[in-house]
Amino acid sequence: MLKTHELLEKRTKLTEEGKAILAAPGGADGYLSPEQETRHKAITDELERLDATIKAQAMQDELDRRAVGAPLTTSGDNRLDQELRSFSLVKAIAGAAGLAVDWGRERELQGELAKRNGKPAQGILVPLEVFEKRVLTTAAPVGGPGSNIISTDLMGSQFIDMLRAKLVVRRLGARVLNGLVGNVDIPKLTATTTAGWVAENAAITPADPEVDKVQLTPKHAGAITEYSRNMLMQSSPDVEQLLRADMAQVLAQAVDGVAIQGGGSNEPTGILETSGIGDVAMGTDGGPITWAKVIDLIAEVEIDNAEGSAFLTNPKVVKSARKTAKVTSTDSVMVMDAPGILAGYPLASTTLVPSNLTKGNSSGVCSALIFGNFSDLLLGYWSVLDVLVNPYESTAYTKGNVMIRSMLTMDVAVRHPESFAAIQDLTTA
């Protein structure tokens, strides 16, 4: 089914084609040729059907937009999407704190966001669209939240961020499910009908398919921070991007961490903690990375009829792979002989991949190297961001500051554990 804007584009092309035919008649005495008449009639008929489809699709877009839990990023309403992306996080927080700011748009959007959230907010609802540019790196400066960014010659574009872990799972292709309502069960075929050769008049052995399910259940992540009154009222427009990016980075880092490992108290279960993923061991006591084990890791996925798309590890393993010879100690080719590539596949590196694993009899802590098809990693979101503003918290109140609590509800699931394999006993120098 084409989307509304695609239908409109198709209508425009047909209309232009019809005009071109009428502008250049090819028949005698200025009339259309028989071929032109046939084509023009076909265009007219198609435009009538297209107009009916556009009207029906526009109605469906409106119903989807109003539906509880509908994904915000696919509303079909370009004006609404633009309003959501123009949502000011600074104004919403300042307004909720009772400061003298104009936050009319942000208040008006609360009703729409509440419908899509499926439940009332504890604070103010913030659309996830405002965090789309989360690659921006920003953080609260040293010396108090926001205290150092109020300046006559503020250069927001030159703001110096703290060093953060790289965010990778969405870049590697993890699937995102937005606007979920209630627990989610996704049917999964675990065994299929099999065919076999039989003799004439012999019975065929039955083999029924088996169906399981992948489950997603809401889990909650939150963060608390403090912002100064001056930052919310007097700072430059760049603060909006700084505030958005900082909050997005914190939440995205929490999501990446559980997507890679997870499994802790109240956490989603990530790749490394998912039962059934492939396992390749370096040895009884662990060991440094080798080319042979890299190939074994790829094969571990492929023998289960899956196809991996990328590697994921941490900087310690990358360092080891770039220092270790591929075959012998005199080999001039390293296990990792080009940045960001391992055995012909993309390699992502982040400190969120654990380096404190203890496997087998290894005497020290170990790192992980993951290989797999990251499109089989699901990130499900039940809510937009719920931000609760508290200007009366005792510590913040005495300083005239505002305490902010932000919460997000999501879960992680692996569609096919066989799509991933890991070495979890890598030792590094």
N, C-alpha and C positions, 0 to 999 in steps of 0.2 A: 504494500500500500504506500503510495507516494504521500509525502507530507504536504501541508498547505502551500508552503513557498515553492515546492517543486511543481505542484499543480498549476500555480499561477505563472511560473516560468514557461511551462508547456503551453498554457493558453496564450501567452504573449507571442511565442514563436508561431503558433498557428494563425493568430491574427495578422502578424506581419506577412506571413506567406499568402494569406488571402488578399491582403492589400496589394501585394506585388503582382498577383495574377490579374486583378482588376486594372492595375496601372499599365499593363502591357498586353492588351488583347491580341491574340494571334490569329483570329478568324477574319473573314472578309467583312468589309464595311465597318470595321471597328468593333465587331462582336468577338466574344470569346470563342476559341476553337472548341470542338467537342471534347478534347482531352482536358482543356482548361475548365470547361463547365463541369465535367465529372469530378475533377479534383476540387473545385471550389465548393461543390455540393457536399463532398466528403468532409471538407474542412468545416463547413457550416454545421453539419450533423455532429461532428466530433466536438465542436465548441458547445453545442447544446448539452451534450452528455457531460462534458467537462464542467460546465457551469453548475449542473446538478450535483456533481461529485464534490466540487469546491464548497458548495453550500452545506452539504452533508458533513464534510470533513471539518468545516469551521464550527459546526454545531458540536461535533465530537470533541474538538479541541477545547471548546468551552466547558463541556462536561468533565473532561479529563482535568482541566485546570482547577475546577471546583471540587474534584473528588478528594476525599480524605486520603492522605498518604500518597498522593500523586507525586511522581518525581519532579522536583523543581526544575531540573535541567532540561526537561522535555515538555514544558507546558504548552508549547505551540502558540503561545501568545508573546509575540516579539516585544510588545510594549511592557508587559509584566516582567519578562526576562530582563529588560533594560532597567526597569525600576529596581529589581532585586540586586542587580550588579552595581547600582548607584547607591545602595543602602550604605549609610555612613555609620560605621561601628563606633567612632568617637562620639558622634552626636547622640546615638542611641544610649551609650553608657552615660554621657553627661546629662542627657535628659532624664534618664531613670534615676540619676543621683540628685535630681532637683536643681541642677544648675541652669542658668539662664541661657539656653541655646534653642535654636529652631530645629526641632526634630519631628516636624509634622509628617514628612514622608515615612519615617521609620515607625511612627505610631500607627499610621494608616495601614501599613503592610502587616501589622501584627495579626489582624483578623485572617488575612489570606494565609499567612504562615501557620497559624494555629490550625486551620482546616487541613493543611497538608501534613502537619505534624501528627495529627490524629489524637492529640491529648493536650490539655492546657499547659502552658509554660509556667515554670516557677519564677522566672524572671522575664527577660525579653528574648524573643526568638530572633536569631541571626541567620539569614540564608547562607548556605554553604558556597553559593556563587561568589561571595565577596572574597573567598579564599582561593580562587582559581589560580592566582599568580603567586602561589606559595613558594616558588623558587626564590623570591626575594628574601634576603637574609637580613633580619633585623632583630634587635633585642633591647630590653630596657637598659639604659646606660648605667655605669657605675655611679654611686653617690645618691641613690634614691630613684624610684620609678619616675622617669620622665623629667627629672630635675635638671638634666644637663642639655635638654634640647630646646629650651626657650632662650633664643638668642637673636639679637638684631641681625646678625650675619649668618643665620642658620643655613648650612648647606646640607639639606636632607639627603641629596643624592650621594653624598660622600660619607654617610653615616657608617660607623665602624661596628660591625656585628660581632658577637661572640662566636667562637668556633663550634659548629654543630655537626652531629652525625649526618651523613648523606642519606637522603630519602630515596629508596630504590624500587620498592615492590610494584608501585603503579607504573613506573617507567619500564619495568621488565614485562609488563603486560597483564598484571592482575585484573580480574574482572570486578567491576563495581556495580552493586545493586543498590539503587537509591529508593527512598520512599517506602520501605517495608512496613507492613502492618501485621502485628501478631507474630508468633513463631512461624518459621518457614521450613517446609519439608520439600526437598527437591528429589523426585524419583531418580533412581540410579539402577541401570541394568548391570547385574554382577555376573550373570551366566546366561548364555544364549542357546537357542536351539542348535543342535549339531546334526550334521548329515553323515550318513554312513553307507557303505556299499553292502548290498545284500544279495543273496542268491534268489533265483526265481521262486516265487511262492513262499519265501521266507518272511517272517515278521520283522518290521522295523522297530528297533529299540527306541522307546520314547525318550525325549530329552527336553524338558520344559524350561523356558527361560526363568531366571530368578531376578527379582527386583528388590532393591534395598532403597535407602534414602539418605541424603545428606541434609543435616539439620543446621539451621541458624537460629540462635536464640539471643535476645537482647542482652548486651553487657555494656557497662557504663564506664566511661573514662572522664576524668575531670581535672581541672587545674585551678589554682587560686593565685591571684597576683594583686598587687596594689599599684594604683596610679595616682599621681598627684593632681590636685585641683587645677593648678596652673597649666599642666600639660593638656588637660581636657578642654580648657577655656581659651588659652592664649597661644598655643603652639601653631606652627605653620601647617599648611595642607599636607606636607609630607608625612606628618604624624599619622594620618589616616592609613597610609600604606605601611608605615612601620608597625602600627598596632595590629592591623590585619595580618601581616606577614609573621609577626612574632607569635600570635595566637595560633595561626595555621601551622607554623613549624612545630610548636609544642605538641599539638594534637596529632599532626601527621607523624611525628617521631614516635609517639605512643602507639599509633596504629602500625607503623612499620616494625616496631619492636615485637609486638605480639604476632604479627603476620609471619615473621621469621622464626620465632621460637614460641613465646607465650606459654600457656599451660599452667601458670601460677594461680594463686588465689584470686578468684573473681575475673581472671583473664580469659580471653579467647584462646583456643589452641591453634598454634601456628604450625609451620611446616615441620620443624625439627621435633615437635612433640606429637605429631600425628602418627598414630599406629599404622604400620603397613608400608611406610616409605622404604625405599631400598637402602641397604646399609653396606658400605665398603669399609673394611678395617685396614689400618696401616700395619697392625701387628699386635701382639700381646701387650706390649708396652707403648703402643703408639709409635709415631715416627714422623720425620719430615716428609714433605710432599715429594712424590716421584711421578715421572711421566706414565709409568705403567699403571699406577693407581688412578690417574686422571682418566685414562682409557677405560679402566674397569668401571669407573663411575658412570661414564657415558653408556657403556654396555649394560649396566644394571637397570637403566631406564628402558633401553631399547629392547631387551629380551622380554619385557612385559608389554610389548606392542605399543609403547608410548614413544613420543618424540620430543626430546628436550629442546629448549630454545635458548638457554643462557645459564651461566654459572653465577653464583653469589657467594661472597666470602668477606673476610675482613682484611685490613691493610697488613697485618702480620703475615698472613698466608701469601698475599701478593708479593711482599718483600722476599719471602722464602722462595717463591716460584721464579722470581726474576734473578735469584742468585744461584739456583740449582741447575746443574747441567741436565740436558734431556736424557742422555744415554750413559755416558761415562764421565768421569771427573775431568777428562781432557777435552770433552765435547765443548765446542764454542757456542752451541745453540742451547738456550735455556728452556726450562719447562714453559715459562711464559716469555715469549720472545718479542712481544709487542704490547704496548699499553692497551688495556681494555679488551684483550683477546686471549682466550685460552682454548687450545685445540680447535681453532676455527670458529668458536662460539663467543658471543659477547660475554664479558666478565664484569660484574658490578661489585664494588667494594664499599663497605660501610662498617663502622665500629659497632653497629647494632647487631651484627652477626657475632655470636658469643665467642670469647677466647678464654673462657673459664670453665670449660667442660672437663670432667674427669672420667675417662673411659678405660675400662679394663684395669690393668695393672700399671697404667702410665703414672710415672712418678710426679709429673707436673700437670699444670692445667693445659687443656688442648683447645684448638680452634676447629671450626667447621668449614667445610666446602660443600655447597649445595649445587646440584645440577637438576634441571627439570623444565617442565612446560609451565611457565608462570601464568598462562591463561587459565589453568586449572585451579588457581588460587582465587577464592571468592572473598570480597570485602562487602559485607551487607550493612547498610545504614538505615536505622529506624527514625532518625530525627535530624532536624536542622540543629544548629548550635544553640543551646539554651544558656543565656548569660544572665546571672543574677547579680545585681548591683547593690552593694550595701555600704552606704556612706556613714553608717552608725556603728560599725565594728569598732571596738574600744580603741585599739591601737591606731587604726587609720583615722578615726574621728578626732583624736587629740591633735593630729597634724593637719587636719583639713583635707585628708586624702580620701580615696574611694577604694574599697575592697571589691574585687571582681571574682566571681566564681563561674567558670564555664564548664559545661558538661555535654558530652556527645555519646549517643547510644549506637553500638555497632557490634558485629561479630565477624569472625573469620572461619572459613571452612576450606578444605581441600577436596575437590570433586573426585579425583582419582589419586589415592596415595601412590599408586604405581608410577604416576607421572613425575615423581621426585625421588632422588636418591642423595645420600649425604655421606661424606667422611667426617666423623666427629672426634677423631683421635689424632689430629694433626698437631705435631709439636713444631714450634718455630724458635728460631734463634733470637 
